[in-house]
C-alpha cells in the first residue's frame, strides 16, 4: 500500500514544529479521533505509514506489533519524548539505554510490592483529606472538575507516601499551570483555549510562566516539613543515589527531575484513570453499588486494612476495565534505531512508530463487545484467555511503567473510600468526548456534582 500523506499548516505553530504531536494534529483534531484511527487501522491491516512533511510515522495497532517493538526487538526502538523535557527534564522517563537502566536501579526498590504496605496509611490519609473536601462540595452543591480533583488527590498521595511530606503547594494552581503548557505543546494549531466559556489566547509567555511555576515545585516539596523521617522512601533513595561517588550522573538536578517525573507522570495517569472510572460508574450505577457491597463484605463499616486490599477484586476489575476503555497512555511512541519489518511493512531507521494501545483495547478481534463497560472481563478465568499484548495500560517489556501496580492500589482504595460516603454524579454532555493529547483526556473536562450519602 502507498504511504498516506497528511498536510499541516505550520503558520499557527507554537513551540517545536517537528513535534510528532503537532504533526498528528490533523488526525487527532477530529470530532471522534479514535474512530478515525480505528477505521484507518481496519482498512490497512493495523499498519498505517504516514508521510508528515520530512518525517515518516508508522501507526501500529496489533498485539504482535506491540510485542515486536516493546519486547522481542525492544533494543531497536528508543523512547520519544520531544516537547516534554521542560516537564520531566533528564529524568528516567526521557532517557534510554544503559543510562536509563542505571538511573532506574536505585528507584526500583520504592516500587517493590513489599513497600506498598508501608505506603498504605499515607495513601489513606490523602484520601481522607479529599473526602473532607468533598463533604464541603456536597453541602454547597457546586460543580467540580473531576480530573482536577483526582489529580490533586494523586499528587497528595505521591507527596505523603513517596516523599514523606504533606503536599506543600496548591495543587489546583499547579495543575492549571502545567495543563497550560501541555495544551500549548500538543495543540500547536490552536491558539485559543476555552476558559469558562471565554476564549483566551495562550502565548509562549504563558507557557514559559507555567514552566517557571512547575520548576519550583520539587524544591518546595524538599523544603517542606518531613512527616516521619522514614528511612525507606523514594526521596531517601534519590538522595542516596546523589551521594554515591560511583554515580556521578545522579547529581542534584537528577533528583529534581526524577521528582518531577513522579509529581506529574506518576499523578496524571492515576488521576485520569480514577476520573474516567467515576464517569463510567456514574453511567453504570449497578457497578457502583457492587463496589459498595464489596466494601461492606470485606470491611464492614470500617476503613479497609492493608491485608484486605487484595480482596477488593471487583473494584480492581473496574479500574482495569476503565484503563481498557480509556487508556491514559493511548499511544506509545518509539524511534527506530535500525531497519526492521513489522506486519509485512519495512520500518526504516529514523521512522517514528506509534503503538495505538487504544485501538488494541477496542478491537473486536480481541474483546467481546469492546465498547461495552464490563469489569467482569478481567475476572481471572476470563483474563487467562486474553491475547497477550492486547491490553497495555502500562506498556510492556523493560520500559513498562515503574509505578503501575502502586497506581492500581491507589485507585482501588480511592474508589472504595469515596464511594462509601459519596455519589459523584456526572453532569456533562453524554457521552463524554475525548481529547487525544499525550494522554487521553476528557474534552472540556468531566464536570460532577458530589452527593453525600445520608
MIZA-398454 format. One record per atom (N, C-alpha, C, O, CB): x, y, z. Coordinates in steps of 0.02 Angstrom, whole numbers, plus 50000, padded with zeros to 5 digits. Glycine has a CB too. Layout:
XYZ...
END
This chain:
500424994050000500005000050000500445006250000500995006250027499535000050061500205011549970500575017849969500525021250037500035020550073500325022449912501045025150053501015029050115500485034450108500385037250054501705032150132500145035750164499685041450165500085047850173500625047750202499155040650222499815053250149500125059750158499645064150197499055064750180500315062950091499895067350249499485071850290499785078750286500365079750303499425069450364499385083450264499625090350260499505093850326499025092250361499285094250201499935098550343499795102650402500065109550389500505110550348500095099550467499805114350426499995121250416500395123850476500115124250531499385125650403501025125550467501435127550524501355134850544501645136950594502145126250509500965138750507500975145850522500675147650590500815153050617500615149650467500255143150618499975144450683500395141450739500195141550797499255141850687500975138750721501345134550768501605138350828501835144050823501915131350733501565135050886501895137350946502395131850964502225125950962501375138651005503005133750982503485128651003503785124950945503885127850891503155123751050503935118750954504315114750907503885111650853503465107350866504695109250944503985113850792503575111350737503735104150719503325100750688503675115650676504315101650740504485094750723504145089750770504175083750758505245093850727503825092250822503495087750870502975083350836502575085850796503165091750926502985076950851502505072350821501795074150841501325072950803502665065150841501715077050901501035078850923500765084350879500165084550863501035081050998501205088950860500995094250814500815091250746500305092950717501555099550806501245086750723501145084050655500525079650650500215079250597501745080150634500335076450705499745072150703499095075950715498555072950714499815066650755499145082550726498545086450741497985085450689497405084950710498725093750744498125085250623497575084350576497175077850589496575077650578497845084250505497525072650611497175066450626496805066750693496245064150699497655060550627497115070050742496845069850810496335075250824495985074950875497405070350860496295080250781495835085750793495135084350766494745089050754496105092050764494975078150755494315076350730493815076350788494005076550846494335069350696493175076250771492655075650822492735069150861492675069050922491955076050790492875063650826492985057150857493655054350833493665049950790492395052250841494215056850861494875055050833495005047550835495315044850789495415058550871494785044150887494925036950892494535032950839494785027950814494755034350961493925035250824493535031750771493895032450704493895027750664492825034550766494195038250691494565039350629495155034450626495275031150576494815046750624495535034150682496125029750683495915022350678496265018350647496525030850746495355020550711495135013550708494925011650637495055006150615494545012450757494595016250602494385014850534494995014050488495005009550446493925020550507495495018350497496105017750457496475011250472496715007850427496575023750471496505009450536496835003350556496494997250525496814992650501496845002650633495834997350526495444991850498495584991250423495664985850396494694992950511495594997050390495674997150317496364994750296496434991250245495565004250290496884996450335497574994950314497894989350354498504988850355497985001150321497494985150386497764979250419498204980650479498654976850495498154975250371498074986250513498424987750575499094991250567499404992950617498534981550612499324992350505499954995950494499815001850448499615000950390500504991250462499915007950473499745013950434500355018450429500495022350474499155017950467500735017950373501305022550364501045029350340500635029750294501815019650313501275034650372501055041450355501675045850343502135045950383500605044550411501665049350287502205054250274501985061050301501485063850279502365054650198502365063650349502225070250378502805074850360503295075250397502115069750455502735078250304503255082750281503905078850275503975074550231503335088850328504395080150318505055076850312505115070950360505675068750374505615081850326504565068450385504585063150435504095057550417503535058950396504435065850504504315051350426503855045650415503655042850482504075041150524504195040250370503005042350492502725039550553502325033350534501945033350486502265044850591502425027950572502055021750560501625020150620501865018950675502555015850545500965020350609500485018750662500375011150663500245008150611499815022550651500425008250722500355000950731499804999550782499745003150832501034997750753499394994350770498854993150817498724985850835498244984350870498234995950789499144981250811499044974250827499474972150887500024974750895499194969850765499234967450929499644965050985500324962450963500824963550998499274959551021500364959150906501004956550882501494962250867502094961550876500904952350818501234968050844501664973850831501944976450897502534978050902501264979450794501514976850948501734979251014502274974651042502774977051069501134979651063502184968251034502674963351059503344964451024503874964251057502424956151047503334965650960503954966650921504334972850945504934972650956503794967150846503974978350953504284984750969504484985251043505014987951060503824990550951504064982551087504164983551159504554977851192504854978851245503504984251192504554971951161504844966151195505384962851154505984963451170504294961051212505194959251100505684954951066506224958751029506784956251021505334950351019506074964851004506584968850970506624975851001506754980850967506414969450894506524976051067506484982551102507124986651096507094992751097506334981351175507704983351090508334987051086508394991251022508794995851018508924982251089507974989650973507984993550910507534999750914507525003750867507764989150852507165000550969506665006050973506785010151036506715007651092505945003250971506955016551026507085020951082506475025251096506055026251052507705025351069506435027751158505855031751177505845038551144506375041351127505835032551253505255041251136505165047851106504805052251157504255050551178504775047551038505105057851176504755062251223504885069551206504875073851251504975060751294504995071151142505125078051123504545082451146503965080451145505215078651046504715088551167504195093251187504015092751261503715097351288503585092251146504205087251293504015086551364504615086951410504545086051471503665080051374505215088151383505795088651427505735094551476505985094051532506425089451385505405100051457505315105351508504925102851569504995105651623504965111351478504505097751560504125095051616504545089951655504555090051716503475091851592504885085551618505215079851651505975080451654506305076351686505035073551615506265085551621506985086351623507345080251595507145077551543507225087651694507875078151629508255072251606508095066151649508515061851660509025073751608507475065851672507275060351716507255053751677507315053651616506585061751747507165048451715507145041651687506665041051628506785037151582506945036751741506125044951629505605044351579505845046651510505555044851459504985048251599506375050851508506595053751445507275051251421507535053751371506615061251451507575046351456508225043751434508155036351416507645033151430508755044651490508675033751384508645026851359509305023251371509795026151395508485026851284509295016751355509905012851354510205011651423509845011151473510415016151311510865011251426511225009651488511105014951541511055013351600511975008851474511075021351520510965026751569510275025951601510205026851662511015033751535509775024151562509095023051590509115017451642508835018151696508595021251533509455011951626509495006451673509845008551738509635006551793509865000451642510365012451731510745014651789510335019351833510355018951894511395018151767509955023951801509555028651839508955025251872508745027051927509315034351792508675020251838508095016751865508265012451926507865011851973507785012251811508865009451926509045004551977508945007052049508635003452089509765002551968509185012952068509105015052138508375016752157508215017252216509535020952152507945017652106507245019352120506795013252123506255013352153506995024052067507015007852091506605001852086506354999252154505764997252158506994996452051506764999152207506524996352270505915000052299505524997152336507084996652321505825006352281505245010152306504595007352280504065008852307505305017552287504625003352226504015000652195503964993152202503574989852167503985002652122504374990352247504304983252262503654982252300503484986352343504914980552303503274976952285502624975952319502664976052396502184977952429502334969352298503244974252424503314974452497503264981552524503104982452583503974971352517503394986552481503364993452504502654996152508502525001052543503774997952458502194992952473501514995752469501174995852538500785000352552501094991752420501324990852579501034990852646501284996852687500914999652727501214984252683501914998752676502195004652710501835010952688501695015352728502955005252695501665011352623501335017252596500595017752616500305023152618501385017352520500305012052632499575011552641499285017052686498805020352665499405004852669499545018052747499225023252789499265030252761498825034352773499535023152857499785031652722499865038352693499375039352634499115044852624500595039352669499265033952596498765034352543498075035652574497685039652549498755027752501497925032252629497285033152662497205040252690496665043152686497205027952720497755043052717497725049952742497545054852686497135059352696498395051952773497845053852627497695058252570496965057552549496645062552533498165056652511496715051452549496015050352530495545053552581495035056452562495865042752523495715053152645495295056352697495265063952686494735066952695495565054652768495825066852668495835074152655495375075752596495025080852598496555076552640495375071652545494935072752487494205071952509493775075652486495095067852429494065067052552493375066052575493125072152613492535073952607493345059752620493555075352653493355081352689493185086952640492705090752651493915083652737493575087452587493435092552535492765091052500492375095552487494015092852482492655084652485492025082752451491415083852495490875085252470492055075452429491505083152561490945084452607490715091652598490115093052598491145083152681491185096352591491005103352581490645104252514490145107852510491635107752582490895100952461490565101452396489855098652399489405101252366490975097652342489755093452438489085090452443488605095252477488005095152465489115083752481488885099552520488465104452555488325110552513487775113252515488795106552621488825112852474488725118852433488365117352367488045121652338489395122152417488415111052345488095109152282488455111652220488195111352165487395111852281489075114252229489435116952171489675111352125489735105552145490035121252195489805113152062490055108452013490815108252017491135113552021489825110251941491105102252016491835101652019492085098551954491735094851921492055097452080492715100051938493045096951880493405090751905493885091251944493545102051845493175084851884493405078651915494135077151902494475074551947492985072951892494395078651843495105077151830495545081351877496065078951901495295078451756495345087451889495725091651936495685088652007496175088552043495445098951936495095086252026495005083252092495445076952100495765076052151494265081452105495445072752049495825066552055496575067752048496975064252078495595061452002496765072752008497485074452002497755076852069498295074952090497595079751947497375081152102497615083852165497645078352219498085078452262497155089552189497185073552216497225067852262497845063652247498215061752293496585063452256497965062252184498555058152165499205061652185499675058352208498555056652090499235068252177499845071952196499945071652271500515071052295499795079352173499405072052309499455071652382499705064752403500115064152449498765073152414499465059452370499685052652386500435051952372500785048852412499285047552345500665054652316501385054152299501805057752352502305055052376501515057252229501595063852371501985067652420502025063952487502555063452517501685074652430501455061552510501435058252576501805051452575502215050152619500715057252598501645047352526501905040452527502625040052503503025036652535501465036052483502795043452449503455042652419503965047752444504565046252445503395043252344503735053752465504205058952484504185060652559504575064752582504065065252444503725057452597503695058352670503545065652689503815068252738504355056152702503115068852650502935075852662502205076952646501925073852601503375080552621501885081452683501235083852662501325087952599501845091052589500885088052718500815088052556500865091852493500925099352510500455102252536500245090552447501505102452495501625109352518501455114752466501645120552475502345110052537501095112852414500925117852363500175117352348499845112552367501345116752297499915122452316499205122352297499145118152233499305120552179498935129652286498905112052239498915107552180498445109852125498555108352066498735100552201497915113452143497445115752092497775121052047497665121151987496795118652125498175125352078498535130452040499065127151995499125128851936498875135552088499445122452023499975119051985499675115151927499935115251871500395114452030499125111651940498775107751888498605112251828498735110351771498135104551916498325118051842498125122551788498735125251751498715126151690497705128351815499285126651788499885129351756500175124251706500335126051649500405131151808500265118051728500585113151684500115111251627500355109951571500795106951723499475111151639498995109851585499055115251531498985113851471498275109451612499175121451552499285126851504499855125051457499805125751396499425133551539500405122751487500985120951446500835115151400500985115451340501585119351491500545109751427500445103851385499925105251331499975102451276500225097851427499445109551344498975111451291499345114951234499215113651176498415115951319499805119451252500185122951201500625118051162500645118351100500625128451233500965113651197501425109151164501075104251118501355102351066501835105351216500475102251136500165096751099499615098951051499355094851014499885091851147499455105251051498925107751006499165114150974498855119450982498255108751043499705113650938500015119750914499615123450861499745129250848500695118150887499135120050830498745123550780498155127250812497775130550778498485118650727498095126750878497545130150913497835135350958498165133751008497105125050953497715141650943497975147050985497485148951040497675151851090498155153050943496855147251030496345149451078496125143651121495995138151096495745152451041496075144951184495855139751231495215142151265495165148051284496415138251284494745137751271494105139551302494175139251378494265133851406493535134951277494135144851410494175145151483493525147851510493355153751502494775149551506493145143351543492485145151571492055148851520491735153851536492575149551634492055146251460491625149051408491915154951372491625157351323490985151151439492505157451394492815163151360493435160851323493805156651348492985168751410493545163551265494155161851227494745165951253494695172051259494055162851151495275162651266495865165951294496475163951252496575158051239495965164151370496865168751231497445167051191498005164351236498175167351287497695173251151498285158751215498855155851250499485158051213499555156951153498805148051255499945161051249500555163551218501145159451241501105155651289500655170951234501705160351207502315157051229502525159651298502835156051337502875158251178502345165951314502505168751379502125165051435502405163651488502335176251382501485163551421501105159951473501375152851482501365150151537500365159851456501595149851427501905143151432502545143451473502675139151514502045140251362502945148851461503575149551499503425150751573503775148051616503985155451470502915154651587502725155951657502495149451691502655148151749502165161151661502115145451653501885139051680502485134651699502475131351751501435135351630502985134551656503575130451670503985133151729504305129351765504015130051608503965139751738504315142651796503985140251861504335138451908504305150451792503325140451862502965137951921503125130551932503285128551988502195138851912503085126651879503215119451884503925118051909504035113651950503095115951817504405121851883505105120751902505245121951976505725119252003505545125251861504815125852008504925127452079504635122152126504785122152186504615134152096504225117552099503865112952142504315107952179504225107152240503365109052100504805104552146505215099852184505565103052244505585100052298505745096852139505845109152235506175112552292505675114052347505835113752406506515118952268505065115752328504535117052379504395110652418504325110952479503885119552345504365105052383504245098652417504835096852463504725094952521504125092952365505445097652438506035095952478506065100252541506265097952594506685096852436505875106652534505905111252590505345110552641505365113652693505905118252565504845106452625504285105552670504485101352731504975097652729503685102252634504095101952784504235098052844504175090652832503695088252802503755100152900504665086852856504665079552847504155076652896504125078752954505375076452858503755071752873503235069052915503515064452969503395065553029502735065152872503885059252949504085054252998504815051952992505025047353026503645048252993505185055252948505895053552939505995046052926506435042752954506305055553001505565043352882505625036252865506265035052825506475039152784505005033852823506585029452839507195027652804507055025552733507445027052687507565022152841506505021952723506355019152657505815023252623505225021652626506135011752663506025028552590505575032352547505925033352481506535032752476505375039352579505535034752430505825036052364506305041952369506845041752339505275037452311506115047252405506555053052410507225051252441507745053552418506215058652450507215047052494507835044952526508265040852476508875041452476507685040852589507945036852435508315032952385508635037452333509195036152311507845027852350508285042852314508565047652267509165051152298509675052152265508035052752245509095053052361509645056352397510265051752402510835054052392509425058552467510145045452416510705040752422511075039952355511685039352353510455033952446510685039952301511005039452234511425045652220511965045152192510465038552179511165051452240511545057752231512195057652270512705060252248511115063852252512185054552330512775054552374513275049152354513835049052381512555053452445513105044852308513545039252289514105041852243513965043952188513145033652253514735041552266515285044052224515385040152160515695042552113515935044052264515125033952158515175029952097514615031252048514545027751997515185022552116514215036352062513635037752020513615045152003513135048652021512975035452055514135047751968514175054951955513585057651914513425063551918514815056651920513275053251874512705055551832512115057851876511715061951855512485050051783512065054951936511485056351978511635062352023511765061652082511295050052021511625068251992511765074452029511115077352058510585074252054512125079551983511175083352086510585086452117510025087552066509435086652081510775093152149510215089552005509705090651954509345084151937508745084251922510025093551890509705078551941509375072051928508845070651981508305068151965509895066351926508995072252044508505071352098507885075552083507315073052088508805073452166507995081852064507435086352049507015083651991506405083651994507695093452033507355081451938506995079051879506605072651893506045071851869507485077851822506895068151932506525062051950505905063851990505375060751981506965057151989505955068652035505365070852073504835073552026504235072252036505565076152125505045077451976504565080051927504185074351893503585074651883504915084351874504565069151876504255063451842503685060551883503145059151858504785058051827503815059551948503295056451990502735061352006502155059352012503595053852056502905067752011502385072652028501935074251968501385076951977502715079052053502165072651907501705073651851501505066951819500915065151822502035078051798501975063351790501795057051757501495052151806501025048451790502405053851722501765052051868501515047451918500845049451947500515045551981502005046851973500635055551932499975057751956499465057851899498885055951910500025064651988499665059951840499155061051788498825054451766498215054251757499465064451727499215049251756498915042951734498445040151787497895037651772499465037751716498655040451851498225038351906497595042551908497045039951914498605038851974497685049151901497115053751905496615052651849496005052651860497355060851905496865051751788496415050751732496015044251739495415044051725496805050751665496355039051761496015032651771495455033351823494905030851813496515027251793495605036651878495105037551931494515041851906493935040251920495415040651993494675047151870494135051551844493695047951794493085048351798494435057851812494005044351748493605040451699493215034951734492665033351713494065037551644493495031951787493125026851825492495029751855491955026751851493575023751880492555035651884491965038851915491455040751862490855040451874492175045051955491685042651803491225044051748490845037651728490235037851722491615046851686491215032151719490895025851699490415023351753489875020851737491425020551685490605024151816490165021851871489545026251876489015023851896490555021951937489615032551859489025036951858488535034651803487925035351811489225044251846488805031951748488395029451694488125022351709487635020251679488805029251628488455018851756488265011851772488175011151848488615008351881488815006851745487625013651874487535013551947487535006651977487665005752037486895016951965487375001551936487384994651963488094992551981488204988952029487074989651912488594994951942489294993451957489524997252018489904994752059489744995151896489285003452025489445007352084489195003952147489535003652198489145014552077488585001352143488294997952201488684991552218488744989652276487554996252189488934988152167489334982152179489984983752216490204979752258489494978552113490274989452201490874991552238490704992652312491074990552356491184998052207490134995952324489934997152393489794990452429489974989652487489305001652396489464985952394489324979352425489964975652441490034972652494488874975152378490444975952395491084972652407491434975652467491714971952508491534973152344491424982252473491744985552530491414983452596491754982152645491704993252523490754983052595490394980952657490574973752674490664972052733489624981652648490614969452624490764962452635491474961452662491584957352706490674958452571491944965252635492644964452654492804968052719493164965452762493104967052598492544974152728492754978352784492194980052834492334982952886493034984752757491584978152819491034980452862490954987952854490974990552798491164978552936490884991552910490794998752907491455002552920491465008652916490275001052958491994998952934492625002352949493045003052886492895000252834493014998453003493585006852893494055007752836494405001152822494504997052867494575013252852494605000052759494974993852744495654993852778495964999052788495064993152668495884987852794496564986952819496984984152762496724981552713496584982252881497654984752768498084982752713497954975552690497944974152630498804983652732497874971052738497804963952719497134962452686497004956752666497884959452780496704967552679496054966652646496044969452575495574968252537495514969952687496564973152557496554976652492496484971652434496114972952387497194980852483496834965952438496814961152383496114958052376495964955152323497324955752394495704958452428495034955552424494534960152387493974958152372494774954152494494744966252372494314971052337494364969852262494544974252224494504978452355494194963752242494334961452174493884964852122494124966552068494264953952169493244965752137492804968852087493004976152076493004978552020492064968452109493174979552130493404986552124494014986952079494064991352036493564989552194494474982252088495084982152046494894980751973495204983551928495574976752072494404976451962494194975051892493884981251860493964982251799493694969251891493544985351899493274991651872493844996151849493804999251796492844995351925494374996451889494965000451870495274997751805495445001551760495495000451927495334991151801495634988051741495204989251679495464990551625495734980551752494554988651687494104989751630494114997051609494054998651549493394987551647494175001551657494235008651640494855009851598494835013651549494255013051705495405006751617496035007651580496015004251512496425005851468496615005051620495554999751502495464996951435495065001851392495265003451336495084990051438494515004351419494085008951380494415015751370494355018651316493415009751414494745018351422495055024951419495785024551442495955027051495494655030151463496215021251402496915020651424497245027651428497275031051377497315016051376497485029651487497795036351491498355037151441498415042351408498055037551561498775031951434499295032051383499005028251323499075022151318499985028851408498695031951278498325028851222498785027151164498595023451118497775033551199499395029851165499875028551111500575028551140500745032751182499825033951054500985023751119501675023251141502125024651081502085021251030501825016151171502545029751087502955031851030503675029651039503975030651092502915039451020503955026750987504655024750987504975027050922504635028350872504735017050997505645027550922506025029250861506445023150842506805020450884506475035550872506395021050779506775015250756507505017150749507685021850713506495012650688507945013350784508665014550779508945011550715509415014150685509025011650841508655005850695508875002550633508275000050594507705000650617509364996750649508404997150536507864994650494507534988550527507854984850565508124992850423506904987550511506524981950538505954980550490505844984150442506264983350612505584975250504504974973750465504414971850514504504967550557505104968050413503844975150507503284973850551502654973050508502484977450468503194979550603502314967550518501694966450481501784966750405501334969050369501174971450502502364964550381502504964650310502714971450283502794972250223501904962450273502804976350328503004983150307503704984650331503894982950387502514988450335504094987750287504784989550304504764995550352504435000550339505194991250241505134995050407505245000650452505965002950441506424998850443505114998750528506055009450429506725011950415507005015450476506625018150517506715016850355507665015350483507995018950538507765026150537507765029450485508765018450533507575028750595507335035650600506585036250597506315041450617507625039750545506235031050574505495031350575505245031750646505545028750692505195025150539504715035350656504375035250721503805030250717503395030650671504105042450741503785025650764503225020850765502785022550824503025024050879503485013450769502125022250812501635023950863501195017850875500805015950832501195030150842501275014750933500855009050951500195011750980500195014951032501215004251002499655010450945499005013150964498665008351013498265004150993498555014350901498825009051077498545004551126497785005151128497435000151140498835005951195497525011151117496795012151119496455007451069495945004451085496625019451103496745006751009496425002650958496454995350976495964991750967496755003850890497014993051003497054986051026496544984751081496244979351084497764984351051496444989651124495964988951180495244988751156494804986251192496064994651229495114991451098494424991951073494294987351013493774987950980494274999151053494754982950999494684978750939494214972850953494314969051001495374976150916493704971950910493254966150918493614959550906493344954250922492664966750871494214959750877494594953550867494824950650934494924944650941495204954750822494914955150983495214952951047494744953851107494884951251161495854956651059494204957451096493744958951151493014957951128492824960551075493854966151178492634954351166491924953551150491554959951169491624962451225491624947351188491154962551121490804968951131491274974151162491164976251219490174967851177491774976251126492314980451155492084987251181492414990051224492844981551104491524989851155491304996451179490884996051242490685001151269490914999951124490734989951265490314989051324490754989151387491284986051389489924982451320490514992551438490854992651504490684986151540490124985051561490624998851546491194981851547491084975251576491694973351619492144969951596490974969951521491704975651683492274974051726492404966551733492974964551745492164977051794491884962451726491964955251735492434952151683492664946551692491294951851732492574955751629493034952951579493744952251608494164948751580493054957351516493864955551666494504954851699494494949851757494974949351795494734961651725493954946151763493944940551810494474935551789494594934651730493234937151813494804932251838495384928051822495264922951767495684922051723495604924351884494674919551768494564914351718494494917151648494694913951599493934910351735494224923251642494164926351575494824929551554495004929451496493614931551575495184932351602495814935651586496334930751559496754932551519496094939151648496294924451582496764919351558496724918351483497224916651451496644912751594496134919451455496034918251383496234924251340496204923851278495304916551370496434929651371496574935751333497204934951291497684931851312496654941651381497184937751231497764937651187498304942251216498164947951234497574940051114498914939551222499454943351252499584949851212499574949851151500094939051255499704955151248499854961851220499244965151188499314970251154500404961351169498644962351199498044965851176497824970851229497364974851217497464960851161498134970651288497974975151344498634977951370499034974351398497564971551401498734984551360499374987651375499284994151415499524999351393499764989151311498954993951473498845000151509499475003351535499505009451543498374998951567499994999351547500625001951573501205000251527501774999551550500754999151644501064999551462501564997451412501764990151427501374986451457502195002051413502364988151406502584981251415503334980951406503644985751383502234976351365503624975251425504354974551418504724978351471504444980151523504574976851349505364979551459505794982551510505594989851525505744992351579506524982351489505264993151478505065000151490504355000651517504055006051515505125004151427504064995251541503404995551572503415000451630503935001351663503164988551595502855003651643502805008851694503025006251763502785001051786502085011551699503485009751794503765007651858503235007851914503265004051962504365012051877502745012351907502255013251961501575010351947501095012051982502185020451974501515005951897500865003351877500484999851933499885001151943500934998651820500824995451969500484991652023500264996252079499724995452107500944986152050500695001052097500515005852150499915010052130499475011352170501115010352167499905012152067499355016252041498685012552049498185015652068499465018051968498675006152035498055002352041497825001852114497225001952128498134995352011498295001152160498125001052231497845007852252497345008152288498734999152275498165013252231497925019952247497205020852225496785023352262498375025252214497065018752163496395019852136495875015152167495305017052176496405018952061496075009052183495615004452216495395007252283494805007352300495934997452225495885009552323495725012552388495295018852381494825019852418496365014152426495475023052332495105029252322494375027852304493925030952332495435033552268494265023252258493575021652238493175019052298492615021352311493565016452182493455014252334493095011352391492915016652442492345017052464493515005752424493395020752461493275025552514492815031252492492365033152530493935028452538492915033952433492505039552410491785037352399491315041052414492785042452346491695031352371491005029252354490625026752415490005026152412491035023652302490955025452470490595023552530490225029552561489725028752595491065020552582490485035552547490195041552577489835046052527489415050152546490735045452612490015045252462489755049952412489525046352349489755040952333490295055152395489055049652315488865047552247489065053352201488705058352197488095045852242489625052652165489805057852116489365057152054489325051752024490565057352097489035062552035488565062451977488855066551920488965072651927487875065251998488975063251865489235066651805488675071051776488115068751766489485061551752488835077451764488315082151739488515085351673488235090451653488195087651792488985082251638489205084951573488835081751515488395077651526489955084051564489015083651454488695080651394488825073151390489365070751409488935084051330488335069451365488405062151360488385060051287487965062551249487855058551400488825055451266489395053151306489945058351309489975062851267489675046651276490375057851358490945062451363491395061451302491505055751280491345061451429491665066951276492115066451218492835066151243492995068351298492005072451169493265063451200493965062851220494415067751182494255069951126494205055751208494965069251213495455074151190496115070251187496425069151238495495080551236496325068351127496925064051120497555068351119497765070551065496885059651057497845069551177498485073051181499005067751198498935061951178498465078951234499525069551235500005064551258499635059351300499815053451299500575067851299499125061551336498695056951373497975057551346497815062251310498715058351450497555052751365496865052751342496435056551392496205053751442496595045451332496325062851378495955067251424495235068051402495075066951343496295074251429494795069851448494115071451427494095078451395494375083151422493625071151488493765078951339493715085351304493245089951343492655088351352493465084451230493505095551365493095100151404493015098151476492635101251513492425100651373493385093051498493355090951568492785086351583492395084451539493315096951611492745084451647492205080051672491865083451731492085082551788492475072851692491345087351719491005090751774490575086051815490205081951787490585096551746490615086651880490235082351926489915086551981490155091852000490695076951957489365083952007489085086052072489235080452122489225074552105488315087452067489385082352183489525077452235488935076952283488775081752317490175079252274488625071152286488065070052331488305065752390488615060552380487465066452294488165068052451488345064052510487815058752521487215059952511488425068552574488035052852543487555047552561487265049252629487635051252675487895040552562486625048552637486305050252701486435044652752486205045152809485545051452693
END
